[in-house]
Amino acid sequence: MAHDVHIHEKSKEEFELSRRRSNEDMRNQLTMFAMMIFFTLVSFTTVLAGFDKNFIKPIILLLAGVQVILQLYYFMHMKHKGHELPAFFMYTGMLIAFLTVLAMVSIVWW
């Protein structure tokens, strides 16, 4: 019945634990956000500095890949429990996409 709903009140220890976890999550997200801004600034700086294109492209691709992984884990909460199966499917899709692009580039260039 609707009136039989049990409301669980947190104890002081449970409240403190959830508060610490929340603070830790917020600190991690702010740290990752600062890292993303730094990676973006490094990318822009390499382009504006006038480095060789053969140097710039791998650097930007590497930083973009790192940003994708960090965003998945920290902003999309893929590091939490229960996200193993979606993570598996996403990474499998990324691997298949990478292998497909690699195969097409190989066919065209060689």
trRosetta pair geometry for C-beta under 8 A, 3 or more apart (Angstrom, degrees):
i j d omega theta_ij theta_ji phi_ij phi_ji
1 4 4.6 94 62 -3 84 108
2 5 6.7 -15 -180 -28 45 108
10 14 4.1 -133 -163 92 95 119
10 15 4.6 123 122 -59 129 82
10 18 7.1 -62 -142 8 156 136
11 14 4.8 95 50 9 75 102
11 15 6.9 -137 94 -5 38 89
12 15 5.7 -55 -148 37 30 114
12 16 6.3 29 155 -18 65 107
13 16 5.8 -55 -146 38 30 109
13 17 6.3 31 154 -20 64 107
14 17 5.7 -54 -146 36 31 112
14 18 6.3 26 157 -14 65 106
15 18 6.0 -57 -147 39 28 106
15 19 6.2 29 153 -20 64 110
16 19 5.5 -55 -145 38 31 114
16 20 6.3 32 156 -20 66 104
17 20 5.9 -52 -147 35 30 109
17 21 6.4 28 155 -16 63 107
18 21 5.7 -53 -145 39 33 112
18 22 6.2 36 154 -22 64 107
19 22 5.7 -54 -146 36 29 112
19 23 6.4 29 154 -17 63 106
20 23 5.7 -55 -147 38 31 110
20 24 6.2 31 154 -19 65 107
21 24 5.6 -54 -146 37 31 112
21 25 6.3 33 154 -20 65 105
22 25 5.7 -52 -147 36 30 111
22 26 6.4 30 154 -18 64 106
23 26 5.8 -55 -147 37 31 111
23 27 6.3 32 154 -20 65 107
24 27 5.7 -54 -147 37 31 112
24 28 6.3 32 154 -19 65 106
25 28 5.7 -54 -148 37 31 112
25 29 6.3 28 155 -18 65 106
26 29 5.8 -55 -147 37 31 109
26 30 6.3 29 156 -16 65 107
27 30 5.9 -56 -147 39 29 109
27 31 6.3 31 154 -20 64 108
28 31 5.7 -56 -147 37 30 112
28 32 6.3 27 156 -16 66 107
28 74 6.0 -146 140 -137 103 115
29 32 5.8 -54 -144 39 31 109
29 33 6.2 36 154 -23 64 105
29 74 5.8 162 -102 166 64 109
29 75 6.9 103 -133 -87 99 69
30 33 5.5 -50 -145 34 32 114
30 34 6.5 34 154 -19 63 103
31 34 5.8 -54 -152 35 31 110
31 35 6.5 31 150 -19 64 105
32 35 5.4 -51 -148 36 36 113
32 36 6.4 41 151 -23 66 101
32 70 5.4 178 -154 170 112 115
32 71 7.9 153 159 -83 127 47
32 74 4.3 145 -33 99 174 168
32 75 7.2 -150 110 -42 140 89
33 36 5.6 -50 -150 31 33 113
33 37 6.6 33 151 -17 64 103
34 37 5.7 -52 -150 36 34 112
34 38 6.4 37 150 -20 65 106
35 38 5.4 -54 -148 37 34 115
35 39 6.3 35 153 -20 67 102
35 70 6.7 -113 94 -169 130 166
36 39 5.8 -51 -147 35 31 110
36 40 6.4 32 153 -18 63 106
36 67 5.7 91 -125 -131 88 104
36 70 6.8 -161 -71 96 94 136
36 71 7.4 71 -95 -68 133 94
37 40 5.7 -56 -150 37 31 112
37 41 6.3 32 152 -19 65 106
38 41 5.7 -56 -148 37 31 111
38 42 6.4 33 153 -21 65 103
39 42 5.6 -51 -149 34 33 113
39 43 6.5 36 151 -21 64 103
39 63 4.5 165 -172 -168 107 111
39 66 6.6 -157 -119 84 151 118
39 67 5.6 -167 96 -67 155 109
40 43 5.6 -52 -151 33 33 113
40 44 6.5 29 154 -13 66 105
40 63 7.9 165 -69 150 36 131
40 67 7.9 72 -56 -91 81 148
41 44 5.8 -54 -145 40 33 108
41 45 6.0 36 155 -23 66 109
42 45 5.6 -56 -144 37 29 114
42 46 6.5 31 157 -22 64 102
42 59 7.6 -120 138 163 105 116
42 63 6.4 -172 83 -104 117 153
43 46 6.1 -54 -151 31 28 108
43 47 6.8 21 153 -12 62 106
43 59 7.2 172 -109 123 67 97
43 60 5.1 85 -137 -114 105 84
43 63 5.5 -150 -66 81 106 153
43 64 7.8 74 -94 -53 145 82
44 47 5.8 -60 -153 38 34 108
44 48 6.0 23 156 -12 71 112
45 48 5.8 -58 -137 44 30 105
45 49 5.9 35 160 -28 66 109
46 49 5.9 -52 -141 30 26 113
46 51 5.4 -43 -173 22 79 134
46 55 7.5 -139 -171 119 118 96
46 56 5.2 156 138 -121 115 86
46 59 5.5 -170 -125 96 175 148
46 60 7.1 -147 72 -57 137 88
47 51 7.8 -77 -92 36 22 91
47 56 6.1 88 -86 -147 65 137
47 60 7.8 47 -54 -71 103 129
51 55 4.8 -89 154 81 120 127
51 56 5.3 146 85 -59 108 94
52 55 4.6 85 66 7 88 105
52 56 6.9 -164 92 -10 43 89
53 56 5.5 -56 -138 37 36 111
53 57 6.1 38 167 -26 70 104
54 57 6.6 -38 -134 25 25 110
54 58 7.8 17 168 -4 52 103
55 58 7.2 -69 -164 39 29 98
55 59 6.6 21 153 -14 65 118
56 59 5.8 -70 -153 41 32 111
56 60 6.0 24 160 -17 72 111
57 60 6.1 -60 -144 38 26 106
57 61 6.2 22 160 -14 64 111
58 61 5.7 -59 -143 42 32 110
58 62 6.0 34 159 -22 67 108
59 62 5.9 -56 -148 36 27 111
59 63 6.3 21 157 -12 63 109
60 63 5.9 -57 -145 41 30 107
60 64 6.1 32 155 -21 65 108
61 64 5.6 -53 -143 37 30 113
61 65 6.3 33 156 -20 64 105
62 65 5.8 -55 -150 34 29 111
62 66 6.5 28 153 -16 64 105
63 66 5.7 -52 -146 37 34 112
63 67 6.3 36 153 -21 65 106
64 67 5.6 -55 -149 36 31 113
64 68 6.5 36 152 -23 65 102
65 68 5.7 -50 -149 30 32 112
65 69 6.6 27 155 -14 64 105
66 69 5.9 -57 -151 38 32 108
66 70 6.2 27 155 -15 67 110
67 70 5.8 -57 -142 41 31 108
67 71 6.0 31 159 -20 66 108
68 71 5.9 -58 -147 37 26 109
68 72 6.4 27 155 -20 62 106
69 72 5.8 -54 -151 34 30 111
69 73 6.4 16 158 -9 65 110
70 73 6.0 -63 -144 44 30 103
70 74 5.7 -10 173 13 70 116
70 75 7.9 57 130 -1 68 97
71 74 6.8 -70 -124 53 21 84
71 75 4.8 -30 -159 35 65 121
71 76 6.4 58 143 -9 70 101
72 75 7.6 -12 -50 53 9 79
72 76 5.0 -38 -145 45 42 126
72 78 4.7 -3 154 6 84 144
72 87 7.8 115 161 -119 125 91
72 90 7.4 166 -141 131 141 156
73 76 7.4 30 -9 54 11 84
73 78 5.0 -77 -101 62 44 99
73 79 4.6 59 -167 -46 86 103
74 77 7.7 11 178 -74 17 40
74 79 7.0 21 -77 -4 48 127
77 80 5.0 -6 172 3 93 120
77 83 6.9 167 119 -50 76 156
78 83 5.0 -152 -145 132 53 146
78 86 7.5 -124 -123 94 95 107
78 87 5.3 115 -168 -87 114 111
78 90 8.0 -76 -120 42 142 153
79 83 7.6 19 29 56 13 136
80 83 5.7 80 70 -2 74 121
81 84 8.0 -15 -157 -27 49 97
83 86 5.4 -55 -164 50 72 109
83 87 5.5 78 136 -29 85 106
84 87 5.7 -61 -147 39 27 113
84 88 6.2 33 154 -25 65 105
85 88 5.5 -48 -145 30 32 115
85 89 6.6 27 157 -14 63 104
86 89 5.8 -56 -148 39 34 108
86 90 6.2 35 155 -20 67 107
87 90 5.7 -55 -145 38 31 111
87 91 6.2 23 160 -13 66 109
88 91 6.2 -61 -145 41 25 104
88 92 6.2 26 156 -19 63 110
89 92 5.6 -53 -143 37 30 112
89 93 6.3 33 156 -20 63 106
90 93 5.7 -57 -152 36 29 111
90 94 6.4 28 152 -18 65 105
91 94 5.5 -49 -145 37 36 113
91 95 6.3 39 154 -21 65 103
92 95 5.7 -52 -149 35 31 112
92 96 6.4 30 153 -17 65 105
93 96 5.8 -54 -145 38 31 109
93 97 6.2 31 155 -18 65 107
94 97 5.7 -54 -145 38 31 111
94 98 6.2 32 155 -20 65 106
95 98 5.7 -54 -146 37 30 111
95 99 6.3 26 157 -15 65 107
96 99 5.8 -55 -144 40 30 109
96 100 6.2 33 154 -22 64 107
97 100 5.7 -55 -147 35 29 113
97 101 6.4 27 156 -15 65 105
98 101 6.0 -56 -147 39 29 107
98 102 6.1 30 154 -19 64 110
99 102 5.5 -53 -143 40 31 115
99 103 6.2 35 155 -22 65 105
100 103 5.8 -53 -147 35 29 110
100 104 6.4 25 155 -15 63 106
101 104 5.8 -56 -147 39 31 109
101 105 6.2 30 156 -17 66 108
102 105 5.8 -55 -144 39 28 109
102 106 6.2 32 154 -22 63 108
103 106 5.6 -55 -147 36 30 114
103 107 6.4 30 155 -20 64 105
104 107 5.7 -52 -146 34 32 111
104 108 6.3 25 157 -15 65 108
105 108 5.9 -58 -145 40 30 107
105 109 5.9 7 166 -1 67 117
106 109 6.5 -67 -133 48 22 95
106 110 5.7 -25 -176 25 64 115
107 110 7.3 -70 -119 53 12 78
